[in-house]
C-alpha cells in the first residue's frame, strides 16, 4: 500500500510540474507561488495521512511554508545551484535519519512485545 501511495504521489508531482511548465507563459510570478503552496499542501497531507492526523496537519502546514518560502528564496539568489545541492543532501540526510528512527521504534516495539509475552507465560 505504501509503495502504491509513493507511486501515486510521484505521478501527481511530476504531472503537475509538467503541466505548470507547459503553461508557464500564462502564469504570473505570484501564480507560481500559489501553485507551489497547493502542491506542497497536497503532498504534505498525503505523506502525513499515512502516519496520523497530526502528522497530516503538520504536513499541510510545512507545505504552505515550503510553497511560500522556496519561490521567494529562489528569486533572490543569483546562483541557486549551490543551495539546491545543499538542500538535496539535507533531504537525503533527513531520510536516512527517518530510516534509523523507524528501525529503532520497531526494535522498541518488538522488545516491549517480548516482555509482555514473558509476563503472560
PDB file as gemmi writes it, atoms N, CA and C in Angstrom:
CRYST1    1.000    1.000    1.000  90.00  90.00  90.00 P 1                      
ATOM      1  N   UNK A   1       0.824  -1.197   0.000  1.00  0.00           N  
ATOM      2  CA  UNK A   1       0.000   0.000   0.000  1.00  0.00           C  
ATOM      3  C   UNK A   1       0.866   1.259   0.000  1.00  0.00           C  
ATOM      4  N   UNK A   2       1.928   1.234   0.811  1.00  0.00           N  
ATOM      5  CA  UNK A   2       2.833   2.371   0.872  1.00  0.00           C  
ATOM      6  C   UNK A   2       3.502   2.603  -0.479  1.00  0.00           C  
ATOM      7  N   UNK A   3       3.877   1.518  -1.142  1.00  0.00           N  
ATOM      8  CA  UNK A   3       4.514   1.630  -2.454  1.00  0.00           C  
ATOM      9  C   UNK A   3       3.574   2.271  -3.468  1.00  0.00           C  
ATOM     10  N   UNK A   4       2.311   1.863  -3.459  1.00  0.00           N  
ATOM     11  CA  UNK A   4       1.328   2.457  -4.378  1.00  0.00           C  
ATOM     12  C   UNK A   4       1.112   3.937  -4.081  1.00  0.00           C  
ATOM     13  N   UNK A   5       1.118   4.284  -2.804  1.00  0.00           N  
ATOM     14  CA  UNK A   5       0.967   5.679  -2.415  1.00  0.00           C  
ATOM     15  C   UNK A   5       2.146   6.502  -2.913  1.00  0.00           C  
ATOM     16  N   UNK A   6       3.350   5.963  -2.800  1.00  0.00           N  
ATOM     17  CA  UNK A   6       4.541   6.674  -3.273  1.00  0.00           C  
ATOM     18  C   UNK A   6       4.498   6.850  -4.790  1.00  0.00           C  
ATOM     19  N   UNK A   7       4.064   5.820  -5.505  1.00  0.00           N  
ATOM     20  CA  UNK A   7       3.943   5.936  -6.959  1.00  0.00           C  
ATOM     21  C   UNK A   7       2.907   6.988  -7.323  1.00  0.00           C  
ATOM     22  N   UNK A   8       1.752   6.961  -6.650  1.00  0.00           N  
ATOM     23  CA  UNK A   8       0.707   7.951  -6.913  1.00  0.00           C  
ATOM     24  C   UNK A   8       1.210   9.361  -6.651  1.00  0.00           C  
ATOM     25  N   UNK A   9       1.881   9.536  -5.527  1.00  0.00           N  
ATOM     26  CA  UNK A   9       2.414  10.847  -5.161  1.00  0.00           C  
ATOM     27  C   UNK A   9       3.439  11.330  -6.180  1.00  0.00           C  
ATOM     28  N   UNK A  10       4.295  10.437  -6.623  1.00  0.00           N  
ATOM     29  CA  UNK A  10       5.293  10.804  -7.639  1.00  0.00           C  
ATOM     30  C   UNK A  10       4.633  11.188  -8.955  1.00  0.00           C  
ATOM     31  N   UNK A  11       3.643  10.425  -9.379  1.00  0.00           N  
ATOM     32  CA  UNK A  11       2.952  10.738 -10.630  1.00  0.00           C  
ATOM     33  C   UNK A  11       2.221  12.075 -10.567  1.00  0.00           C  
ATOM     34  N   UNK A  12       1.564  12.346  -9.443  1.00  0.00           N  
ATOM     35  CA  UNK A  12       0.873  13.627  -9.288  1.00  0.00           C  
ATOM     36  C   UNK A  12       1.869  14.773  -9.299  1.00  0.00           C  
ATOM     37  N   UNK A  13       2.990  14.602  -8.622  1.00  0.00           N  
ATOM     38  CA  UNK A  13       4.007  15.650  -8.572  1.00  0.00           C  
ATOM     39  C   UNK A  13       4.590  15.906  -9.958  1.00  0.00           C  
ATOM     40  N   UNK A  14       4.979  14.852 -10.652  1.00  0.00           N  
ATOM     41  CA  UNK A  14       5.568  15.009 -11.986  1.00  0.00           C  
ATOM     42  C   UNK A  14       4.564  15.607 -12.962  1.00  0.00           C  
ATOM     43  N   UNK A  15       3.321  15.128 -12.925  1.00  0.00           N  
ATOM     44  CA  UNK A  15       2.327  15.661 -13.862  1.00  0.00           C  
ATOM     45  C   UNK A  15       2.012  17.124 -13.576  1.00  0.00           C  
ATOM     46  N   UNK A  16       1.972  17.511 -12.299  1.00  0.00           N  
ATOM     47  CA  UNK A  16       1.702  18.917 -12.005  1.00  0.00           C  
ATOM     48  C   UNK A  16       2.870  19.806 -12.420  1.00  0.00           C  
ATOM     49  N   UNK A  17       4.095  19.312 -12.270  1.00  0.00           N  
ATOM     50  CA  UNK A  17       5.259  20.079 -12.711  1.00  0.00           C  
ATOM     51  C   UNK A  17       5.253  20.230 -14.227  1.00  0.00           C  
ATOM     52  N   UNK A  18       4.970  19.142 -14.942  1.00  0.00           N  
ATOM     53  CA  UNK A  18       4.929  19.218 -16.406  1.00  0.00           C  
ATOM     54  C   UNK A  18       3.808  20.131 -16.898  1.00  0.00           C  
ATOM     55  N   UNK A  19       2.647  20.037 -16.288  1.00  0.00           N  
ATOM     56  CA  UNK A  19       1.522  20.889 -16.678  1.00  0.00           C  
ATOM     57  C   UNK A  19       1.847  22.364 -16.439  1.00  0.00           C  
ATOM     58  N   UNK A  20       2.436  22.636 -15.286  1.00  0.00           N  
ATOM     59  CA  UNK A  20       2.803  24.019 -14.980  1.00  0.00           C  
ATOM     60  C   UNK A  20       3.885  24.519 -15.927  1.00  0.00           C  
ATOM     61  N   UNK A  21       4.870  23.674 -16.233  1.00  0.00           N  
ATOM     62  CA  UNK A  21       5.940  24.070 -17.142  1.00  0.00           C  
ATOM     63  C   UNK A  21       5.398  24.346 -18.541  1.00  0.00           C  
ATOM     64  N   UNK A  22       4.467  23.515 -18.976  1.00  0.00           N  
ATOM     65  CA  UNK A  22       3.885  23.690 -20.310  1.00  0.00           C  
ATOM     66  C   UNK A  22       3.109  25.006 -20.405  1.00  0.00           C  
ATOM     67  N   UNK A  23       2.477  25.418 -19.321  1.00  0.00           N  
ATOM     68  CA  UNK A  23       1.661  26.638 -19.313  1.00  0.00           C  
ATOM     69  C   UNK A  23       2.344  27.803 -18.607  1.00  0.00           C  
ATOM     70  N   UNK A  24       3.662  27.799 -18.525  1.00  0.00           N  
ATOM     71  CA  UNK A  24       4.389  28.822 -17.779  1.00  0.00           C  
ATOM     72  C   UNK A  24       4.249  30.217 -18.373  1.00  0.00           C  
ATOM     73  N   UNK A  25       4.015  30.320 -19.673  1.00  0.00           N  
ATOM     74  CA  UNK A  25       3.907  31.655 -20.282  1.00  0.00           C  
ATOM     75  C   UNK A  25       2.635  32.377 -19.842  1.00  0.00           C  
ATOM     76  N   UNK A  26       1.617  31.644 -19.443  1.00  0.00           N  
ATOM     77  CA  UNK A  26       0.367  32.261 -18.997  1.00  0.00           C  
ATOM     78  C   UNK A  26       0.356  32.583 -17.503  1.00  0.00           C  
ATOM     79  N   UNK A  27       1.348  32.123 -16.778  1.00  0.00           N  
ATOM     80  CA  UNK A  27       1.357  32.295 -15.331  1.00  0.00           C  
ATOM     81  C   UNK A  27       2.215  33.496 -14.925  1.00  0.00           C  
ATOM     82  N   UNK A  28       1.711  34.259 -13.984  1.00  0.00           N  
ATOM     83  CA  UNK A  28       2.497  35.350 -13.415  1.00  0.00           C  
ATOM     84  C   UNK A  28       3.350  34.785 -12.280  1.00  0.00           C  
ATOM     85  N   UNK A  29       4.269  35.575 -11.749  1.00  0.00           N  
ATOM     86  CA  UNK A  29       5.147  35.099 -10.673  1.00  0.00           C  
ATOM     87  C   UNK A  29       4.342  34.654  -9.451  1.00  0.00           C  
ATOM     88  N   UNK A  30       3.331  35.408  -9.080  1.00  0.00           N  
ATOM     89  CA  UNK A  30       2.538  35.055  -7.897  1.00  0.00           C  
ATOM     90  C   UNK A  30       1.683  33.822  -8.139  1.00  0.00           C  
ATOM     91  N   UNK A  31       1.276  33.584  -9.385  1.00  0.00           N  
ATOM     92  CA  UNK A  31       0.532  32.359  -9.679  1.00  0.00           C  
ATOM     93  C   UNK A  31       1.381  31.131  -9.402  1.00  0.00           C  
ATOM     94  N   UNK A  32       2.667  31.216  -9.763  1.00  0.00           N  
ATOM     95  CA  UNK A  32       3.573  30.102  -9.493  1.00  0.00           C  
ATOM     96  C   UNK A  32       3.684  29.818  -8.009  1.00  0.00           C  
ATOM     97  N   UNK A  33       3.687  30.869  -7.196  1.00  0.00           N  
ATOM     98  CA  UNK A  33       3.782  30.693  -5.750  1.00  0.00           C  
ATOM     99  C   UNK A  33       2.506  30.028  -5.230  1.00  0.00           C  
ATOM    100  N   UNK A  34       1.345  30.459  -5.733  1.00  0.00           N  
ATOM    101  CA  UNK A  34       0.065  29.843  -5.308  1.00  0.00           C  
ATOM    102  C   UNK A  34       0.049  28.364  -5.665  1.00  0.00           C  
ATOM    103  N   UNK A  35       0.578  28.028  -6.861  1.00  0.00           N  
ATOM    104  CA  UNK A  35       0.617  26.630  -7.293  1.00  0.00           C  
ATOM    105  C   UNK A  35       1.564  25.835  -6.398  1.00  0.00           C  
ATOM    106  N   UNK A  36       2.718  26.421  -6.048  1.00  0.00           N  
ATOM    107  CA  UNK A  36       3.673  25.731  -5.176  1.00  0.00           C  
ATOM    108  C   UNK A  36       3.067  25.446  -3.808  1.00  0.00           C  
ATOM    109  N   UNK A  37       2.302  26.380  -3.283  1.00  0.00           N  
ATOM    110  CA  UNK A  37       1.643  26.173  -1.987  1.00  0.00           C  
ATOM    111  C   UNK A  37       0.627  25.035  -2.094  1.00  0.00           C  
ATOM    112  N   UNK A  38      -0.160  25.020  -3.153  1.00  0.00           N  
ATOM    113  CA  UNK A  38      -1.170  23.972  -3.327  1.00  0.00           C  
ATOM    114  C   UNK A  38      -0.520  22.592  -3.443  1.00  0.00           C  
ATOM    115  N   UNK A  39       0.552  22.495  -4.229  1.00  0.00           N  
ATOM    116  CA  UNK A  39       1.247  21.218  -4.380  1.00  0.00           C  
ATOM    117  C   UNK A  39       1.848  20.791  -3.041  1.00  0.00           C  
ATOM    118  N   UNK A  40       2.465  21.733  -2.328  1.00  0.00           N  
ATOM    119  CA  UNK A  40       3.048  21.420  -1.025  1.00  0.00           C  
ATOM    120  C   UNK A  40       2.014  20.939  -0.028  1.00  0.00           C  
ATOM    121  N   UNK A  41       0.844  21.565  -0.039  1.00  0.00           N  
ATOM    122  CA  UNK A  41      -0.213  21.154   0.883  1.00  0.00           C  
ATOM    123  C   UNK A  41      -0.699  19.737   0.576  1.00  0.00           C  
ATOM    124  N   UNK A  42      -0.892  19.436  -0.697  1.00  0.00           N  
ATOM    125  CA  UNK A  42      -1.381  18.112  -1.087  1.00  0.00           C  
ATOM    126  C   UNK A  42      -0.346  17.039  -0.743  1.00  0.00           C  
ATOM    127  N   UNK A  43       0.906  17.288  -1.106  1.00  0.00           N  
ATOM    128  CA  UNK A  43       1.955  16.311  -0.817  1.00  0.00           C  
ATOM    129  C   UNK A  43       2.117  16.130   0.689  1.00  0.00           C  
ATOM    130  N   UNK A  44       2.085  17.220   1.448  1.00  0.00           N  
ATOM    131  CA  UNK A  44       2.195  17.129   2.895  1.00  0.00           C  
ATOM    132  C   UNK A  44       1.042  16.365   3.516  1.00  0.00           C  
ATOM    133  N   UNK A  45      -0.167  16.590   3.022  1.00  0.00           N  
ATOM    134  CA  UNK A  45      -1.335  15.892   3.557  1.00  0.00           C  
ATOM    135  C   UNK A  45      -1.253  14.396   3.286  1.00  0.00           C  
ATOM    136  N   UNK A  46      -0.932  14.043   2.054  1.00  0.00           N  
ATOM    137  CA  UNK A  46      -0.873  12.625   1.688  1.00  0.00           C  
ATOM    138  C   UNK A  46       0.249  11.920   2.447  1.00  0.00           C  
ATOM    139  N   UNK A  47       1.396  12.579   2.565  1.00  0.00           N  
ATOM    140  CA  UNK A  47       2.517  11.972   3.295  1.00  0.00           C  
ATOM    141  C   UNK A  47       2.182  11.794   4.769  1.00  0.00           C  
ATOM    142  N   UNK A  48       1.576  12.786   5.385  1.00  0.00           N  
ATOM    143  CA  UNK A  48       1.238  12.695   6.797  1.00  0.00           C  
ATOM    144  C   UNK A  48       0.090  11.766   7.087  1.00  0.00           C  
ATOM    145  N   UNK A  49      -0.819  11.606   6.123  1.00  0.00           N  
ATOM    146  CA  UNK A  49      -2.004  10.769   6.321  1.00  0.00           C  
ATOM    147  C   UNK A  49      -1.627   9.316   6.588  1.00  0.00           C  
ATOM    148  N   UNK A  50      -0.480   8.907   6.064  1.00  0.00           N  
ATOM    149  CA  UNK A  50      -0.040   7.523   6.278  1.00  0.00           C  
ATOM    150  C   UNK A  50       0.330   7.270   7.735  1.00  0.00           C  
ATOM    151  N   UNK A  51       0.624   8.332   8.488  1.00  0.00           N  
ATOM    152  CA  UNK A  51       1.072   8.165   9.868  1.00  0.00           C  
ATOM    153  C   UNK A  51      -0.056   8.456  10.845  1.00  0.00           C  
ATOM    154  N   UNK A  52      -0.554   9.693  10.823  1.00  0.00           N  
ATOM    155  CA  UNK A  52      -1.640  10.062  11.728  1.00  0.00           C  
ATOM    156  C   UNK A  52      -2.230  11.394  11.281  1.00  0.00           C  
ATOM    157  N   UNK A  53      -3.325  11.774  11.911  1.00  0.00           N  
ATOM    158  CA  UNK A  53      -3.956  13.051  11.584  1.00  0.00           C  
ATOM    159  C   UNK A  53      -3.053  14.219  11.961  1.00  0.00           C  
ATOM    160  N   UNK A  54      -2.365  14.103  13.066  1.00  0.00           N  
ATOM    161  CA  UNK A  54      -1.451  15.169  13.490  1.00  0.00           C  
ATOM    162  C   UNK A  54      -0.323  15.345  12.483  1.00  0.00           C  
ATOM    163  N   UNK A  55       0.245  14.252  12.014  1.00  0.00           N  
ATOM    164  CA  UNK A  55       1.303  14.333  11.006  1.00  0.00           C  
ATOM    165  C   UNK A  55       0.767  14.917   9.707  1.00  0.00           C  
ATOM    166  N   UNK A  56      -0.476  14.620   9.381  1.00  0.00           N  
ATOM    167  CA  UNK A  56      -1.095  15.164   8.180  1.00  0.00           C  
ATOM    168  C   UNK A  56      -1.255  16.679   8.277  1.00  0.00           C  
ATOM    169  N   UNK A  57      -1.703  17.143   9.426  1.00  0.00           N  
ATOM    170  CA  UNK A  57      -1.847  18.594   9.642  1.00  0.00           C  
ATOM    171  C   UNK A  57      -0.483  19.273   9.556  1.00  0.00           C  
ATOM    172  N   UNK A  58       0.518  18.675  10.180  1.00  0.00           N  
ATOM    173  CA  UNK A  58       1.877  19.225  10.126  1.00  0.00           C  
ATOM    174  C   UNK A  58       2.404  19.237   8.691  1.00  0.00           C  
ATOM    175  N   UNK A  59       2.077  18.193   7.927  1.00  0.00           N  
ATOM    176  CA  UNK A  59       2.490  18.143   6.523  1.00  0.00           C  
ATOM    177  C   UNK A  59       1.871  19.255   5.703  1.00  0.00           C  
ATOM    178  N   UNK A  60       0.602  19.550   5.958  1.00  0.00           N  
ATOM    179  CA  UNK A  60      -0.065  20.646   5.247  1.00  0.00           C  
ATOM    180  C   UNK A  60       0.593  21.978   5.597  1.00  0.00           C  
ATOM    181  N   UNK A  61       0.866  22.193   6.859  1.00  0.00           N  
ATOM    182  CA  UNK A  61       1.498  23.457   7.267  1.00  0.00           C  
ATOM    183  C   UNK A  61       2.916  23.590   6.708  1.00  0.00           C  
ATOM    184  N   UNK A  62       3.658  22.485   6.703  1.00  0.00           N  
ATOM    185  CA  UNK A  62       5.000  22.517   6.117  1.00  0.00           C  
ATOM    186  C   UNK A  62       4.919  22.778   4.622  1.00  0.00           C  
ATOM    187  N   UNK A  63       3.891  22.241   3.970  1.00  0.00           N  
ATOM    188  CA  UNK A  63       3.691  22.507   2.549  1.00  0.00           C  
ATOM    189  C   UNK A  63       3.413  23.971   2.271  1.00  0.00           C  
ATOM    190  N   UNK A  64       2.637  24.600   3.140  1.00  0.00           N  
ATOM    191  CA  UNK A  64       2.358  26.031   2.993  1.00  0.00           C  
ATOM    192  C   UNK A  64       3.652  26.828   3.123  1.00  0.00           C  
ATOM    193  N   UNK A  65       4.422  26.533   4.170  1.00  0.00           N  
ATOM    194  CA  UNK A  65       5.670  27.275   4.387  1.00  0.00           C  
ATOM    195  C   UNK A  65       6.666  27.042   3.255  1.00  0.00           C  
ATOM    196  N   UNK A  66       6.806  25.791   2.850  1.00  0.00           N  
ATOM    197  CA  UNK A  66       7.734  25.488   1.763  1.00  0.00           C  
ATOM    198  C   UNK A  66       7.300  26.107   0.448  1.00  0.00           C  
ATOM    199  N   UNK A  67       5.997  26.080   0.199  1.00  0.00           N  
ATOM    200  CA  UNK A  67       5.474  26.659  -1.034  1.00  0.00           C  
ATOM    201  C   UNK A  67       5.620  28.167  -1.093  1.00  0.00           C  
ATOM    202  N   UNK A  68       5.589  28.818   0.058  1.00  0.00           N  
ATOM    203  CA  UNK A  68       5.750  30.275   0.091  1.00  0.00           C  
ATOM    204  C   UNK A  68       7.213  30.698   0.098  1.00  0.00           C  
ATOM    205  N   UNK A  69       8.014  30.013   0.891  1.00  0.00           N  
ATOM    206  CA  UNK A  69       9.390  30.457   1.084  1.00  0.00           C  
ATOM    207  C   UNK A  69      10.328  30.049  -0.052  1.00  0.00           C  
ATOM    208  N   UNK A  70      10.128  28.885  -0.630  1.00  0.00           N  
ATOM    209  CA  UNK A  70      11.037  28.407  -1.674  1.00  0.00           C  
ATOM    210  C   UNK A  70      11.067  29.302  -2.910  1.00  0.00           C  
ATOM    211  N   UNK A  71       9.919  29.690  -3.474  1.00  0.00           N  
ATOM    212  CA  UNK A  71       9.989  30.587  -4.638  1.00  0.00           C  
ATOM    213  C   UNK A  71      10.621  31.940  -4.309  1.00  0.00           C  
ATOM    214  N   UNK A  72      10.378  32.441  -3.105  1.00  0.00           N  
ATOM    215  CA  UNK A  72      10.986  33.724  -2.732  1.00  0.00           C  
ATOM    216  C   UNK A  72      12.502  33.593  -2.619  1.00  0.00           C  
ATOM    217  N   UNK A  73      12.951  32.504  -2.012  1.00  0.00           N  
ATOM    218  CA  UNK A  73      14.385  32.296  -1.880  1.00  0.00           C  
ATOM    219  C   UNK A  73      15.028  32.098  -3.247  1.00  0.00           C  
ATOM    220  N   UNK A  74      14.390  31.321  -4.096  1.00  0.00           N  
ATOM    221  CA  UNK A  74      14.921  31.092  -5.438  1.00  0.00           C  
ATOM    222  C   UNK A  74      15.002  32.365  -6.264  1.00  0.00           C  
ATOM    223  N   UNK A  75      14.042  33.264  -6.087  1.00  0.00           N  
ATOM    224  CA  UNK A  75      14.048  34.518  -6.841  1.00  0.00           C  
ATOM    225  C   UNK A  75      15.138  35.465  -6.348  1.00  0.00           C  
ATOM    226  N   UNK A  76      15.542  35.336  -5.099  1.00  0.00           N  
ATOM    227  CA  UNK A  76      16.537  36.247  -4.535  1.00  0.00           C  
ATOM    228  C   UNK A  76      17.973  35.817  -4.819  1.00  0.00           C  
ATOM    229  N   UNK A  77      18.190  34.548  -5.098  1.00  0.00           N  
ATOM    230  CA  UNK A  77      19.546  34.055  -5.318  1.00  0.00           C  
ATOM    231  C   UNK A  77      19.975  34.254  -6.757  1.00  0.00           C  
ATOM    232  N   UNK A  78      21.208  34.702  -6.952  1.00  0.00           N  
ATOM    233  CA  UNK A  78      21.710  34.861  -8.316  1.00  0.00           C  
ATOM    234  C   UNK A  78      22.224  33.533  -8.865  1.00  0.00           C  
ATOM    235  N   UNK A  79      22.769  32.671  -7.987  1.00  0.00           N  
ATOM    236  CA  UNK A  79      23.252  31.342  -8.382  1.00  0.00           C  
ATOM    237  C   UNK A  79      22.660  30.313  -7.421  1.00  0.00           C  
ATOM    238  N   UNK A  80      21.469  29.823  -7.707  1.00  0.00           N  
ATOM    239  CA  UNK A  80      20.790  28.939  -6.740  1.00  0.00           C  
ATOM    240  C   UNK A  80      21.276  27.497  -6.733  1.00  0.00           C  
ATOM    241  N   UNK A  81      22.195  27.138  -7.632  1.00  0.00           N  
ATOM    242  CA  UNK A  81      22.598  25.738  -7.731  1.00  0.00           C  
ATOM    243  C   UNK A  81      23.241  25.219  -6.449  1.00  0.00           C  
ATOM    244  N   UNK A  82      24.038  26.043  -5.773  1.00  0.00           N  
ATOM    245  CA  UNK A  82      24.656  25.616  -4.517  1.00  0.00           C  
ATOM    246  C   UNK A  82      23.625  25.302  -3.450  1.00  0.00           C  
ATOM    247  N   UNK A  83      22.614  26.147  -3.356  1.00  0.00           N  
ATOM    248  CA  UNK A  83      21.552  25.904  -2.380  1.00  0.00           C  
ATOM    249  C   UNK A  83      20.758  24.655  -2.736  1.00  0.00           C  
ATOM    250  N   UNK A  84      20.534  24.444  -4.016  1.00  0.00           N  
ATOM    251  CA  UNK A  84      19.797  23.253  -4.447  1.00  0.00           C  
ATOM    252  C   UNK A  84      20.554  21.991  -4.046  1.00  0.00           C  
ATOM    253  N   UNK A  85      21.865  21.966  -4.267  1.00  0.00           N  
ATOM    254  CA  UNK A  85      22.662  20.804  -3.868  1.00  0.00           C  
ATOM    255  C   UNK A  85      22.649  20.623  -2.356  1.00  0.00           C  
ATOM    256  N   UNK A  86      22.779  21.709  -1.626  1.00  0.00           N  
ATOM    257  CA  UNK A  86      22.738  21.628  -0.164  1.00  0.00           C  
ATOM    258  C   UNK A  86      21.412  21.041   0.308  1.00  0.00           C  
ATOM    259  N   UNK A  87      20.313  21.511  -0.248  1.00  0.00           N  
ATOM    260  CA  UNK A  87      19.002  21.006   0.158  1.00  0.00           C  
ATOM    261  C   UNK A  87      18.805  19.547  -0.250  1.00  0.00           C  
ATOM    262  N   UNK A  88      19.366  19.147  -1.390  1.00  0.00           N  
ATOM    263  CA  UNK A  88      19.297  17.742  -1.786  1.00  0.00           C  
ATOM    264  C   UNK A  88      20.020  16.852  -0.774  1.00  0.00           C  
ATOM    265  N   UNK A  89      21.221  17.264  -0.371  1.00  0.00           N  
ATOM    266  CA  UNK A  89      21.960  16.483   0.621  1.00  0.00           C  
ATOM    267  C   UNK A  89      21.262  16.499   1.977  1.00  0.00           C  
ATOM    268  N   UNK A  90      20.676  17.624   2.341  1.00  0.00           N  
ATOM    269  CA  UNK A  90      19.935  17.693   3.601  1.00  0.00           C  
ATOM    270  C   UNK A  90      18.732  16.755   3.560  1.00  0.00           C  
ATOM    271  N   UNK A  91      18.059  16.696   2.419  1.00  0.00           N  
ATOM    272  CA  UNK A  91      16.908  15.795   2.261  1.00  0.00           C  
ATOM    273  C   UNK A  91      17.337  14.338   2.423  1.00  0.00           C  
ATOM    274  N   UNK A  92      18.442  13.970   1.797  1.00  0.00           N  
ATOM    275  CA  UNK A  92      18.938  12.600   1.904  1.00  0.00           C  
ATOM    276  C   UNK A  92      19.331  12.290   3.351  1.00  0.00           C  
ATOM    277  N   UNK A  93      19.982  13.233   4.014  1.00  0.00           N  
ATOM    278  CA  UNK A  93      20.380  13.041   5.407  1.00  0.00           C  
ATOM    279  C   UNK A  93      19.159  12.835   6.311  1.00  0.00           C  
ATOM    280  N   UNK A  94      18.136  13.652   6.123  1.00  0.00           N  
ATOM    281  CA  UNK A  94      16.918  13.518   6.924  1.00  0.00           C  
ATOM    282  C   UNK A  94      16.232  12.190   6.628  1.00  0.00           C  
ATOM    283  N   UNK A  95      16.230  11.775   5.382  1.00  0.00           N  
ATOM    284  CA  UNK A  95      15.626  10.488   5.033  1.00  0.00           C  
ATOM    285  C   UNK A  95      16.358   9.348   5.731  1.00  0.00           C  
ATOM    286  N   UNK A  96      17.691   9.408   5.766  1.00  0.00           N  
ATOM    287  CA  UNK A  96      18.468   8.374   6.458  1.00  0.00           C  
ATOM    288  C   UNK A  96      18.134   8.375   7.952  1.00  0.00           C  
ATOM    289  N   UNK A  97      18.001   9.558   8.545  1.00  0.00           N  
ATOM    290  CA  UNK A  97      17.624   9.633   9.959  1.00  0.00           C  
ATOM    291  C   UNK A  97      16.244   9.037  10.202  1.00  0.00           C  
ATOM    292  N   UNK A  98      15.319   9.244   9.286  1.00  0.00           N  
ATOM    293  CA  UNK A  98      13.975   8.663   9.425  1.00  0.00           C  
ATOM    294  C   UNK A  98      14.041   7.144   9.373  1.00  0.00           C  
ATOM    295  N   UNK A  99      14.886   6.605   8.490  1.00  0.00           N  
ATOM    296  CA  UNK A  99      15.046   5.151   8.412  1.00  0.00           C  
ATOM    297  C   UNK A  99      15.569   4.611   9.743  1.00  0.00           C  
ATOM    298  N   UNK A 100      16.568   5.279  10.320  1.00  0.00           N  
ATOM    299  CA  UNK A 100      17.087   4.848  11.620  1.00  0.00           C  
ATOM    300  C   UNK A 100      16.030   4.965  12.715  1.00  0.00           C  
ATOM    301  N   UNK A 101      15.226   6.020  12.676  1.00  0.00           N  
ATOM    302  CA  UNK A 101      14.171   6.209  13.658  1.00  0.00           C  
ATOM    303  C   UNK A 101      13.136   5.090  13.585  1.00  0.00           C  
ATOM    304  N   UNK A 102      12.769   4.705  12.376  1.00  0.00           N  
ATOM    305  CA  UNK A 102      11.791   3.625  12.201  1.00  0.00           C  
ATOM    306  C   UNK A 102      12.374   2.306  12.709  1.00  0.00           C  
ATOM    307  N   UNK A 103      13.638   2.047  12.408  1.00  0.00           N  
ATOM    308  CA  UNK A 103      14.266   0.812  12.897  1.00  0.00           C  
ATOM    309  C   UNK A 103      14.299   0.784  14.421  1.00  0.00           C  
ATOM    310  N   UNK A 104      14.649   1.917  15.021  1.00  0.00           N  
ATOM    311  CA  UNK A 104      14.699   2.000  16.480  1.00  0.00           C  
ATOM    312  C   UNK A 104      13.313   1.807  17.091  1.00  0.00           C  
ATOM    313  N   UNK A 105      12.305   2.411  16.506  1.00  0.00           N  
ATOM    314  CA  UNK A 105      10.938   2.269  17.016  1.00  0.00           C  
ATOM    315  C   UNK A 105      10.449   0.834  16.854  1.00  0.00           C  
ATOM    316  N   UNK A 106      10.786   0.212  15.739  1.00  0.00           N  
ATOM    317  CA  UNK A 106      10.392  -1.182  15.515  1.00  0.00           C  
ATOM    318  C   UNK A 106      11.040  -2.088  16.551  1.00  0.00           C  
ATOM    319  N   UNK A 107      12.317  -1.875  16.829  1.00  0.00           N  
ATOM    320  CA  UNK A 107      13.016  -2.695  17.815  1.00  0.00           C  
ATOM    321  C   UNK A 107      12.415  -2.496  19.208  1.00  0.00           C  
ATOM    322  N   UNK A 108      12.098  -1.258  19.560  1.00  0.00           N  
ATOM    323  CA  UNK A 108      11.476  -0.989  20.862  1.00  0.00           C  
ATOM    324  C   UNK A 108      10.118  -1.682  20.959  1.00  0.00           C  
ATOM    325  N   UNK A 109       9.368  -1.682  19.875  1.00  0.00           N  
ATOM    326  CA  UNK A 109       8.064  -2.345  19.857  1.00  0.00           C  
ATOM    327  C   UNK A 109       8.230  -3.850  20.045  1.00  0.00           C  
ATOM    328  N   UNK A 110       9.202  -4.440  19.341  1.00  0.00           N  
ATOM    329  CA  UNK A 110       9.429  -5.876  19.470  1.00  0.00           C  
ATOM    330  C   UNK A 110       9.893  -6.241  20.879  1.00  0.00           C  
ATOM    331  N   UNK A 111      10.768  -5.417  21.451  1.00  0.00           N  
ATOM    332  CA  UNK A 111      11.232  -5.667  22.824  1.00  0.00           C  
ATOM    333  C   UNK A 111      10.071  -5.608  23.810  1.00  0.00           C  
ATOM    334  N   UNK A 112       9.216  -4.627  23.641  1.00  0.00           N  
ATOM    335  CA  UNK A 112       8.056  -4.489  24.531  1.00  0.00           C  
ATOM    336  C   UNK A 112       7.098  -5.658  24.368  1.00  0.00           C  
ATOM    337  N   UNK A 113       6.906  -6.110  23.146  1.00  0.00           N  
ATOM    338  CA  UNK A 113       6.016  -7.249  22.909  1.00  0.00           C  
ATOM    339  C   UNK A 113       6.579  -8.518  23.536  1.00  0.00           C  
ATOM    340  N   UNK A 114       7.895  -8.690  23.499  1.00  0.00           N  
ATOM    341  CA  UNK A 114       8.506  -9.875  24.112  1.00  0.00           C  
ATOM    342  C   UNK A 114       8.376  -9.832  25.629  1.00  0.00           C  
ATOM    343  N   UNK A 115       8.510  -8.636  26.221  1.00  0.00           N  
ATOM    344  CA  UNK A 115       8.339  -8.514  27.675  1.00  0.00           C  
ATOM    345  C   UNK A 115       6.908  -8.836  28.085  1.00  0.00           C  
ATOM    346  N   UNK A 116       5.943  -8.362  27.323  1.00  0.00           N  
ATOM    347  CA  UNK A 116       4.551  -8.671  27.629  1.00  0.00           C  
ATOM    348  C   UNK A 116       4.289 -10.166  27.493  1.00  0.00           C  
ATOM    349  N   UNK A 117       4.885 -10.776  26.482  1.00  0.00           N  
ATOM    350  CA  UNK A 117       4.703 -12.216  26.274  1.00  0.00           C  
ATOM    351  C   UNK A 117       5.317 -13.020  27.419  1.00  0.00           C  
ATOM    352  N   UNK A 118       6.471 -12.570  27.920  1.00  0.00           N  
ATOM    353  CA  UNK A 118       7.107 -13.254  29.046  1.00  0.00           C  
ATOM    354  C   UNK A 118       6.257 -13.148  30.308  1.00  0.00           C  
ATOM    355  N   UNK A 119       5.630 -11.996  30.519  1.00  0.00           N  
ATOM    356  CA  UNK A 119       4.792 -11.811  31.706  1.00  0.00           C  
ATOM    357  C   UNK A 119       3.531 -12.667  31.636  1.00  0.00           C  
ATOM    358  N   UNK A 120       3.036 -12.893  30.420  1.00  0.00           N  
ATOM    359  CA  UNK A 120       1.809 -13.679  30.263  1.00  0.00           C  
ATOM    360  C   UNK A 120       2.059 -15.174  30.449  1.00  0.00           C  
ATOM    361  N   UNK A 121       3.282 -15.608  30.262  1.00  0.00           N  
ATOM    362  CA  UNK A 121       3.562 -17.052  30.387  1.00  0.00           C  
ATOM    363  C   UNK A 121       4.113 -17.425  31.724  1.00  0.00           C  
TER     364      UNK A 121                                                      
END                                                                             
